[in-house]
Amino acid sequence: MVFTGTHRRLMAWAIVEHRMTSRKQKPASGGTYILLLELSSLITIEIGRIGERTFEAGCYAYVGSALGPGGLAARLHRYTSGPRNNHWHIDYLLEHARVIGALFRADDDRRECNWARWVGEWTPRRIPRFGSSDCRCESHLFFVGNRKKTEEMAQAAGCELKATITIGGR
């Protein structure tokens, strides 16, 4: 399935778009997610302690988990609600990227590293040490390429990871 500019998929209990409108629309429990991002141009930015990184234009997949207070609802709201204090590596990139969707699974199991390995099978292009300072993974951020490949990956994740898929407008 190809997602068009006006198409939005409503899933179970969440709508993830560039701008979230209501916390009632987002998942209440903890879980694992893949944040889908798009950069419109090449950028070089300083990412906390890991230093300067260059990101080419295109789509990225960031794998994370939200098992603490607020769970997925709080985390996805943080990522889509505009300016924030930079706490995690992804916060630095979100100053420049647009959230185009998310994949998530609401449960209390620790799936983050397994999902990162799964994304790595889809695309070998990792951003070294990004988002993985608390584990042994090489990275939790991957360059996917274009929208078509991102949408194909999202569809596969829905089946293989049993993830809920939400894609926002262009």
N, C-alpha and C positions, 0 to 999 in steps of 0.2 A: 504494500500500500504506500502510495506517495502522499505526503502531507502538503497541502496547498497553503498559500499565504493566509487565507481566512479560516482554514480548518483547525479546529481544536478538538482533541479527544477528551471527553469527560470519562474519567475512570473512577471506579469504586467510590472514593471519598476525597478526591483531590483534583484541583485544577492548578497546574503549574504554568505560569506565563512569565513574561518579563516583569510585569507588575502584579503582585498578588493583591487581592482586594479584601479577602476576609479570612481570618484564622480558622473559621469554621469549615472552610473548604479544604483544609490540609490535614494530612494524617496526624493522629494524636499520639500514636505509640512510637517507640524507637524502631530503628531499622537501618538498612543499607541503601545507598542511592548512587546513581551515576548522573552527575550534572552535565548537561549538554550545553556547550558554549560556542559562540561564534565571534571571531575577531575579523574586523573588516580590513585591517591593514597590518603590515609588519610593525612590530614594536619591540623595544628592548627596555626592560624594567628591572629594578632591584627587588628581589623576593626575599625579604627578611634575612635570616642567617645563611641561606644557600647562595645568596649573591645575585649577580646580574644574569639574566636569561633573555634570549631573543626568541620571540614567538612569531611565526609566519601567519599570514592571513589564512583563515579557514576555520574548520570546526574541531573542537576538542571534547574529550570525555574525561571528567574528573570523578574518581571513585572515592566515596567517603562513607562514614557511618555516623549515626546520631542515636546513641544509646543512653545518653544522660537526660537531665531534666528538659522537658519540652519536646524531646524526641524529634522525629522528622518534621513535624509542623514548625517548630521553632527554627530548625536548621534551614529548611527550604524558604521560610519567610525571611530569614537573615540574608540569604543569598539573592533574593529577588526584590528586596525592599529599598534598594538605593544605597547611598553612602553609608559606610560603616567603619569602625576602627579595624585596622588590619591586625588580626589575631592569627589566622591560619594562612598558609601559603596561598590558597585559592583567593583570599580576600584581595591580595595585591593584583591578581589577574582580573578579578571582577571589576576593578576600576576601569578596565579597558574593553572587556568582553561583554557580550550580550547573552543572557540566558535564553536558549531556544527550546529547552525542555528538560525533562528529568525522567529517570527510570528509578523505581524504588520498590522495596519489599519491606513491609512492616512486620517485624518480629524482633525478638531480643537476641537472635543468634549473631555471632561475629562473622560476617561474610565479606568484609571489606577487602581483605587480601586475596581471597578466592575470586572475587569479582574483578579485581585489578589484573589478576592473571588471565581471566577470561577476556577482558578488553585487550590485553596485550597479544592475545591470539588473533584478534581482529586487525590490529595494527601494531607493527613492531616499533613505531615511532614514539618513544617515551621521552618525557622531559625529566632528566636525571634528578633524583632526590626530592622531587616535588610531591608534597603531601605524604611522604612516607618516612618522616623522621622518627616515628614511634613504632616502626616495624622493620622487617628485613627486606621489604620489597624494593625494587629498583626505582619505582615511581608509582604514583597514583594518578598522574595526568598523562594523557595520550593525545597525540595529534591524529585525528581521524581523517581529515581531508575536507571533502565537500559535503553538502547537505545530503546528496543521494546515498553516499556510503554511511553517513550518520544515521539516516532513516533505516537502512538495511540492518545496521548493527542494533538499533533500537528494536526492530521487529524480532531479530534473533534472540535478544535478551528477554523479550517478553515470553518466548517459548522456553529457552534453555535455562534462564535464571528465575523463571516464574515471577518476573518483575512487572509491575504496573507501568504502563507507558503514558506519558503526557507530553505533548508537543505543542508549543505556543506558536503564534503567528510569526511571520518573517519580519 
